[in-house]
Amino acid sequence: MLAIVSAMPEEIAGVLQALADVRIQEFGRRQFHTGALQGAEVVVVFSRWGKVAAAATVTQLLSTYPVTGLVFGGVAGGIRPGLAIGDIVVATELLQHDMDASPLFPRYEVPLLGKARFTADPVLCEQLTAAASTFLTEDLSAQVAPQEREFFKITAPQVVQGLVASGDKFFASATEVHDLRQRLPEVCCVEMEGAAVAQVCDEYDIPFAVVRTISDSADENSVHDFPRFSREIARHYSIGVLSRFLTGRAVKGRLSKSSAKSG
């Protein structure tokens, strides 16, 4: 069973509209939806915001359902120079930018785990990257209204892979962005849940991947950009990328079966 988790209720709403044979269970004030999405058995849940909430959601998820892989989605503030609103980041690694147990442990290292960065599953990462690229080139113009693309200046969005930083902080200052770039120059984007989800998956030995759509520039404009982007664009990105992701996995599955029979 594939787990689909999002930090955005707008994105979850879009996925749930496409879900068939829905069954709902509630744990800890969270609704877990199981069903079929493009022929795949999935469980879908809104993580809630922040590292603690996301970790609690995913821990319950992995303890209750037979999850074999997890995809986490949402929006993020762009940090890497050159990234623009509407671009997509697929995480290769994640860390908590606000983790600091020094001098007992090196800065960013999670105590008792001996690591600061959590590596996403490379296969899921490549599949999501391909799905995101296909969505942007083939589906975006039909899924997102022209006036919204024009408002956010989404003209030639790109997909990049790299480091995602998580923390219990909403970035809304160019000064804060500059400070983070100085400390962690590799970071592509910032959000509030991914590294916590990655840590839980790492401890439970569950393959995971994280995909984030850039919704704002993490500076003073974030407060204005974020709500409209979440409302008008995020859900289209989410279900669009997921649909391409599941279609790609299904095609590869059929090809693998066909090759096995031929052999």
Summary of the structure (lengths in Angstrom):
residues: 263
radius of gyration: 18.0
end to end distance: 27.6
largest distance: 59.7
contacts: 922
relative contact order: 0.21
helix: 43%
strand: 28%
